[in-house]
Amino acid sequence: MDGIRRRLVAERAAARARLEALTGDHDAIVAASLDTNADDEHDPEGATIAFERSQIGALVRQVRGHLVELDAAAARVEEGTYGVCERCGSAIGDAQLEALPAARLCIRCASSAA
C-alpha cells in the first residue's frame, strides 16, 4: 500500500501545481483585461477574454474535482477498500488503477455507468 500512497501523493502534488498554474493564468487574463480598452466581444483576431476566462474556469473546476477524487482514494486506502469497485465489489484491475489511481468503479461498472 505504500506504493499506492506515494502514487496518490504524487498525483495530488501534480494536481495542486496545475491548479496554481491555472489560477495564475486566470489572474493574468483578468489583469490584462483591466489594462485594455479593446472591444473583446467583437475582436476578429481570436478568442475573447471572456472565453479564455471561462475555459480556464472549467479547467480549474476539473482539477478541483480531481483533487476531491484523489482525497477519496486516499481515504479508501486507509479504510482498506482501495481497488474495490464501489458498485459490484469486484477488484478494480491494476492497469485501470495505474491509469486512473482514483478509480471508484471496475471497468464493467464504469462502462455501464457511461
C-alpha positions in Angstrom: 0.0 0.0 0.0 2.9 2.4 0.4 3.4 2.5 -3.3 -0.2 3.4 -3.8 0.0 6.1 -1.1 3.1 7.5 -2.8 1.3 7.5 -6.2 -1.7 9.3 -4.8 0.5 11.9 -3.1 2.4 12.5 -6.3 -0.9 12.8 -8.3 -2.2 15.2 -5.7 1.0 17.3 -5.9 0.8 17.5 -9.7 -2.9 18.5 -9.5 -2.1 21.2 -6.9 0.7 22.5 -9.2 -1.7 22.5 -12.1 -4.3 24.4 -10.1 -1.8 27.0 -9.0 -0.7 27.5 -12.6 -4.3 27.8 -13.8 -5.1 30.3 -11.1 -2.1 32.3 -12.1 -3.2 32.2 -15.8 -6.7 33.4 -14.7 -5.3 36.2 -12.7 -3.1 37.3 -15.6 -6.0 37.3 -18.0 -8.1 39.4 -15.6 -5.2 41.8 -15.1 -4.6 42.1 -18.8 -8.3 42.9 -19.4 -8.2 45.7 -16.9 -5.4 47.4 -18.9 -7.1 47.3 -22.2 -9.9 49.2 -23.8 -10.4 46.5 -26.5 -13.9 45.5 -27.6 -13.2 42.0 -26.6 -16.6 40.7 -27.8 -16.2 41.8 -31.4 -12.4 41.2 -31.8 -11.8 39.4 -35.1 -8.3 38.4 -34.0 -9.4 35.4 -32.0 -10.8 34.2 -28.7 -12.4 36.7 -26.4 -11.0 37.3 -22.9 -14.4 36.1 -21.5 -14.0 32.9 -23.4 -10.4 32.4 -22.1 -11.6 33.1 -18.5 -14.4 30.6 -19.0 -12.1 28.0 -20.4 -9.7 28.3 -17.5 -12.6 28.3 -15.1 -13.7 24.9 -16.5 -10.2 23.5 -16.1 -10.0 24.8 -12.5 -13.2 23.0 -11.7 -11.9 19.8 -13.3 -8.7 19.9 -11.3 -10.5 20.6 -8.1 -12.8 17.7 -8.8 -9.8 15.5 -9.4 -8.3 16.6 -6.0 -11.6 15.6 -4.3 -11.4 12.2 -6.1 -7.7 11.7 -5.0 -8.6 12.6 -1.4 -11.4 10.0 -1.5 -9.0 7.4 -3.0 -6.5 8.1 -0.1 -9.4 7.6 2.4 -10.2 4.3 0.7 -6.5 3.2 1.1 -6.8 3.9 4.8 -10.1 2.1 5.1 -8.7 -0.9 3.2 -11.3 -0.6 0.4 -8.9 0.9 -2.3 -9.1 -1.1 -5.5 -12.6 -2.5 -4.8 -15.4 -1.5 -7.1 -18.0 0.6 -5.1 -20.8 -0.8 -7.1 -20.3 -4.5 -7.5 -17.4 -5.2 -5.0 -15.1 -6.7 -7.6 -11.5 -5.9 -7.8 -10.5 -2.9 -9.9 -7.8 -4.1 -12.3 -4.2 -3.0 -11.8 -4.0 -1.5 -15.3 -7.0 0.6 -14.6 -5.7 1.8 -11.3 -2.4 2.6 -12.9 -4.2 4.8 -15.5 -6.8 6.2 -13.1 -5.5 5.9 -9.5 -8.7 7.4 -8.1 -11.0 4.9 -9.9 -14.0 4.0 -7.9 -15.6 1.5 -10.3 -14.3 -1.5 -12.2 -14.2 -1.4 -16.0 -17.5 -3.3 -16.3 -19.4 -1.0 -13.9 -17.8 2.2 -15.3 -18.7 1.1 -18.8 -22.3 0.6 -17.8 -22.5 3.9 -16.0 -21.4 5.8 -19.1 
